[in-house]
Amino acid sequence: MSGARRIRLSALAERDLEEIANWTALNFGAAQAERYMETLALAVEALTHGPNATGAKQRDELAPGVLTLHAARRGKGARHFIVFRAHEGHVEVLRVLHDSMEPAKHLPNINA
């Protein structure tokens, strides 16, 4: 197996995570927000395996080379998924979206 890939978050993905944390804290409390963000962090950590991360799905209908990974980990539920691309040596996280969102509508300039 090749070495673990580094993770790079786009500005949109960073904003997504911040908004998820804020919304969760506002609606379910700080403790729940912390637990949920830990679950999302586990999902991001799984991306060090690139396209071989357990549960990663190729999503070429969105754009060539785009994959998604649902954030549920280790028996902990989640309502978000990660949109990413695997590159040589790193993974680029494009967005972190709620599972009710249509990815194509939230991936501006994906082919850029």
Secondary structure by P-SEA (a helix, b strand, c coil): cccbbbbbbcaaaaaaaaaaaaaaaacccaaaaaaaaaaaaaaaaacccccccccccccccccccbbbbbcccccccccbbbbbcccccbbbbccccccccccccccccccc
